[in-house]
Amino acid sequence: MKFKNVLLASDFDGTLKNDNGIITPDVIEKIKYFISEGGFFTVCTGRIHQGFHLYDPEYINAPVLLGNGAMAYDYVKNEIIFNDAIGDEGIKPFEAVLEKFPEVAFEFYNFNKVCSININEKSERHFTSQNIPFTQVKKVTDAPRPWTKVMILANEQSKEVQDFLENYPEVNFLRNDGEYIEIMRKGIDKGVGLLRLAESLGCDKKDTYAAGDGYNDVEMLVAANAGFVPENGSKEALSVAKYVTRSNNNGCIANAIEILDEIY
């Protein structure tokens, strides 16, 4: 039981899975070994409950972190461990965005009901590709709260919308160069979620580890005792890596567990 009360949380796409969307058998075997020695292994993803369909008790034995750390969900007990979601404080900033940028599409992710404003082809594909049922609404207040996260599809206006959101500290968002803006409750990110999950499992920070490849993994990599980043990860993630592992196409997580094997 060399890994008793050791937590390893991995980003899903680009870290645990290879570029073909597969968790390869060698990675699964390493995770099973890690678990057999007392470790907790889980996934920390930007996906929300309705869009995460790949839970498998064979290689995940702890609650899954969803919505970029906002929610921890126990798929064995089918219960929420915590949900640090956006409440009524999000109404004002989102209404202001819609007034300033009336063409942007909103996606509101409540645990029980997902809603959209100004849905377009790309936004609808975002739902259908993850088999997420959704309801179209006309006003922000029509979308049931709380929201584990909110996404804005801003297209070419993304930078302007992000600059505008800086005026509203009631919420936290992940600044990026893409068309989608991911918004969480103020003070919430993958790092906060990781440490909260570790505490709920009885894991000390010194025994809490993270692996990720993207800009939205940086806070988690920094919050952990050590962060593992695949060699083909983003420059943002690589800049805070304690350990650079083999690529996600060559067993990033298997390599991380090999390093932990040496540490413990």
C-alpha positions as CSV (number, residue, x, y, z in Angstrom):
1,M,0.0,0.0,0.0
2,K,2.8,2.4,-0.9
3,F,0.4,4.9,-2.4
4,K,-2.1,4.9,0.4
5,N,-3.9,8.3,0.5
6,V,-2.0,9.5,-2.5
7,L,-4.2,11.4,-5.1
8,L,-3.3,11.7,-8.8
9,A,-5.8,13.7,-10.8
10,S,-5.4,13.9,-14.6
11,D,-6.8,16.1,-17.3
12,F,-8.8,14.0,-19.7
13,D,-8.3,15.1,-23.3
14,G,-4.7,15.4,-24.3
15,T,-3.3,13.9,-21.2
16,L,-5.1,10.7,-20.1
17,K,-6.3,10.0,-23.6
18,N,-4.1,9.9,-26.7
19,D,-4.9,12.0,-29.8
20,N,-7.2,9.2,-31.1
21,G,-9.4,9.6,-27.9
22,I,-8.2,6.3,-26.5
23,I,-6.9,5.4,-23.0
24,T,-4.4,2.7,-24.0
25,P,-4.1,-0.6,-22.2
26,D,-0.6,0.1,-20.9
27,V,-1.9,3.3,-19.2
28,I,-4.9,1.5,-17.7
29,E,-2.6,-1.2,-16.3
30,K,-0.4,1.3,-14.6
31,I,-3.4,3.1,-13.1
32,K,-4.7,-0.3,-11.8
33,Y,-1.3,-0.9,-10.2
34,F,-1.4,2.6,-8.6
35,I,-4.9,1.9,-7.2
36,S,-3.9,-1.6,-6.0
37,E,-1.2,0.1,-3.9
38,G,-3.8,2.3,-2.2
39,G,-3.7,5.3,-4.5
40,F,-6.7,7.5,-5.6
41,F,-6.9,8.1,-9.3
42,T,-9.4,10.5,-10.9
43,V,-10.0,12.8,-13.8
44,C,-10.3,16.6,-13.7
45,T,-12.0,17.9,-16.8
46,G,-13.8,21.0,-18.2
47,R,-16.7,18.7,-19.1
48,I,-19.8,18.7,-17.0
49,H,-21.8,15.9,-15.6
50,Q,-24.1,15.6,-18.6
51,G,-21.1,15.5,-21.0
52,F,-18.8,13.0,-19.2
53,H,-19.7,9.5,-20.4
54,L,-16.4,7.7,-19.9
55,Y,-16.4,6.9,-16.2
56,D,-15.0,3.5,-15.6
57,P,-14.4,2.1,-12.1
58,E,-11.6,0.0,-13.6
59,Y,-9.3,3.0,-13.6
60,I,-11.2,5.8,-11.7
61,N,-11.7,5.1,-8.0
62,A,-12.4,8.6,-6.7
63,P,-15.0,11.3,-7.4
64,V,-14.5,13.0,-10.8
65,L,-13.8,16.7,-10.9
66,L,-16.0,18.4,-13.5
67,G,-16.6,21.9,-14.8
68,N,-12.9,22.8,-14.4
69,G,-12.9,21.9,-10.7
70,A,-16.3,23.4,-9.7
71,M,-17.9,20.0,-9.0
72,A,-16.8,16.7,-7.6
73,Y,-19.2,13.9,-8.5
74,D,-19.1,10.3,-7.1
75,Y,-20.3,8.1,-9.9
76,V,-20.4,5.0,-7.6
77,K,-22.9,6.6,-5.2
78,N,-24.4,8.9,-7.9
79,E,-24.1,11.9,-5.6
80,I,-22.5,15.3,-5.7
81,I,-19.6,15.7,-3.3
82,F,-19.5,19.5,-3.8
83,N,-20.7,21.9,-6.4
84,D,-19.2,25.4,-6.2
85,A,-21.5,26.8,-8.8
86,I,-22.5,30.3,-10.0
87,G,-25.6,31.6,-8.4
88,D,-27.6,34.8,-8.8
89,E,-24.4,36.8,-8.7
90,G,-23.9,35.7,-12.3
91,I,-27.1,37.3,-13.6
92,K,-25.8,40.8,-13.8
93,P,-22.6,40.1,-15.7
94,F,-24.2,37.7,-18.2
95,E,-27.1,40.1,-18.9
96,A,-24.6,42.9,-19.5
97,V,-22.6,40.7,-21.9
98,L,-25.9,40.0,-23.9
99,E,-26.8,43.6,-24.0
100,K,-23.3,44.6,-25.2
101,F,-22.8,41.6,-27.5
102,P,-26.4,40.5,-28.5
103,E,-25.2,37.9,-31.1
104,V,-23.0,35.7,-28.8
105,A,-24.3,32.2,-27.8
106,F,-24.6,31.3,-24.1
107,E,-24.5,27.7,-22.6
108,F,-25.8,27.4,-19.0
109,Y,-24.9,24.1,-17.3
110,N,-27.1,23.5,-14.3
111,F,-26.9,20.0,-12.8
112,N,-30.4,19.1,-13.8
113,K,-31.0,21.3,-16.9
114,V,-28.8,22.7,-19.6
115,C,-30.0,25.8,-21.4
116,S,-28.8,27.9,-24.3
117,I,-29.4,31.4,-25.6
118,N,-28.8,32.3,-29.2
119,I,-27.9,28.8,-30.2
120,N,-26.2,28.4,-33.5
121,E,-24.8,25.5,-35.5
122,K,-21.5,25.4,-33.7
123,S,-23.1,25.7,-30.3
124,E,-25.6,23.0,-31.1
125,R,-22.8,20.7,-32.2
126,H,-21.1,21.3,-28.9
127,F,-24.2,19.8,-27.2
128,T,-24.9,17.0,-29.6
129,S,-21.3,15.8,-29.8
130,Q,-21.4,15.1,-26.0
131,N,-25.0,13.8,-26.1
132,I,-26.2,16.7,-23.8
133,P,-29.9,17.5,-23.9
134,F,-30.6,21.2,-23.8
135,T,-33.4,23.7,-23.8
136,Q,-33.4,27.0,-25.6
137,V,-34.3,30.1,-23.5
138,K,-34.6,33.8,-24.2
139,K,-33.3,35.4,-21.0
140,V,-30.5,34.7,-18.6
141,T,-33.0,34.4,-15.7
142,D,-34.9,31.7,-17.6
143,A,-31.9,29.3,-17.1
144,P,-32.2,27.4,-13.8
145,R,-29.4,28.2,-11.3
146,P,-26.9,27.4,-9.9
147,W,-24.7,26.9,-13.0
148,T,-21.7,24.6,-12.5
149,K,-20.2,26.6,-15.4
150,V,-21.3,28.9,-18.2
151,M,-19.8,29.0,-21.7
152,I,-20.0,31.8,-24.2
153,L,-19.4,31.2,-27.8
154,A,-18.1,34.6,-28.9
155,N,-16.5,33.7,-32.2
156,E,-14.4,36.7,-33.5
157,Q,-15.6,38.8,-30.6
158,S,-13.9,36.6,-28.0
159,K,-11.2,39.0,-27.0
160,E,-13.7,41.9,-26.7
161,V,-16.0,39.8,-24.6
162,Q,-13.2,38.7,-22.3
163,D,-12.0,42.3,-21.9
164,F,-15.6,43.2,-21.0
165,L,-15.9,40.4,-18.4
166,E,-12.9,41.9,-16.6
167,N,-15.4,44.5,-15.3
168,Y,-17.3,41.8,-13.4
169,P,-15.3,40.2,-10.7
170,E,-18.3,38.3,-9.5
171,V,-17.3,35.4,-11.8
172,N,-14.0,33.8,-12.9
173,F,-13.2,33.0,-16.5
174,L,-10.3,31.3,-18.3
175,R,-8.7,33.8,-20.7
176,N,-7.8,32.2,-24.0
177,D,-7.4,32.9,-27.7
178,G,-10.2,30.6,-28.7
179,E,-13.9,31.3,-29.6
180,Y,-15.3,29.7,-26.4
181,I,-15.0,31.4,-23.0
182,E,-15.4,29.1,-19.9
183,I,-16.8,30.9,-16.8
184,M,-16.9,29.6,-13.3
185,R,-17.8,30.9,-9.9
186,K,-15.5,33.5,-8.4
187,G,-12.4,31.8,-6.9
188,I,-13.0,28.5,-8.6
189,D,-10.5,26.7,-10.9
190,K,-9.1,23.2,-11.2
191,G,-6.5,23.9,-8.5
192,V,-9.1,24.8,-5.9
193,G,-11.2,21.8,-6.9
194,L,-8.2,19.5,-6.6
195,L,-7.3,20.5,-3.1
196,R,-10.9,20.4,-1.9
197,L,-11.2,16.9,-3.3
198,A,-7.9,15.9,-1.6
199,E,-9.2,17.1,1.7
200,S,-12.5,15.2,1.3
201,L,-10.5,12.0,0.7
202,G,-8.1,12.6,3.6
203,C,-5.0,13.2,1.3
204,D,-2.4,15.7,2.4
205,K,-1.2,18.3,-0.1
206,K,2.2,16.7,-0.1
207,D,0.6,13.5,-1.5
208,T,-1.6,15.3,-4.0
209,Y,-0.5,15.3,-7.7
210,A,-1.9,16.5,-11.0
211,A,-1.3,15.9,-14.7
212,G,-2.4,18.2,-17.5
213,D,-1.5,19.6,-20.9
214,G,-3.6,22.8,-21.3
215,Y,-3.8,26.4,-20.3
216,N,-6.8,25.5,-18.1
217,D,-4.7,23.0,-16.2
218,V,-2.1,25.5,-14.9
219,E,-3.8,26.2,-11.6
220,M,-4.2,22.5,-10.9
221,L,-0.5,21.8,-11.7
222,V,0.6,24.7,-9.4
223,A,-1.7,23.7,-6.6
224,A,-0.5,20.1,-6.5
225,N,2.6,19.0,-4.7
226,A,4.0,18.3,-8.2
227,G,2.6,18.6,-11.7
228,F,3.1,16.2,-14.6
229,V,2.9,17.6,-18.1
230,P,3.3,15.6,-21.4
231,E,6.1,16.7,-23.6
232,N,3.6,17.8,-26.2
233,G,1.6,19.9,-23.8
234,S,0.9,23.6,-24.2
235,K,3.6,26.2,-23.4
236,E,1.5,27.4,-20.5
237,A,1.4,23.9,-18.9
238,L,5.0,23.1,-19.6
239,S,6.1,26.4,-18.0
240,V,4.8,25.2,-14.5
241,A,5.7,21.5,-14.9
242,K,7.6,19.8,-12.1
243,Y,8.0,16.7,-14.3
244,V,7.8,16.6,-18.1
245,T,6.6,13.1,-19.1
246,R,6.3,11.2,-22.3
247,S,3.6,12.5,-24.7
248,N,-0.1,11.6,-24.3
249,N,0.4,9.4,-27.3
250,N,3.2,7.4,-25.5
251,G,1.7,6.9,-22.0
252,C,1.9,10.2,-20.2
253,I,0.0,8.9,-17.1
254,A,1.9,5.6,-17.1
255,N,5.1,7.6,-17.0
256,A,3.8,9.8,-14.2
257,I,3.0,6.7,-12.1
258,E,6.5,5.3,-12.9
259,I,7.9,8.6,-11.4
260,L,5.6,8.3,-8.4
261,D,6.8,4.7,-8.0
262,E,10.3,6.0,-7.6
263,I,9.3,8.8,-5.2
264,Y,7.4,6.4,-2.9
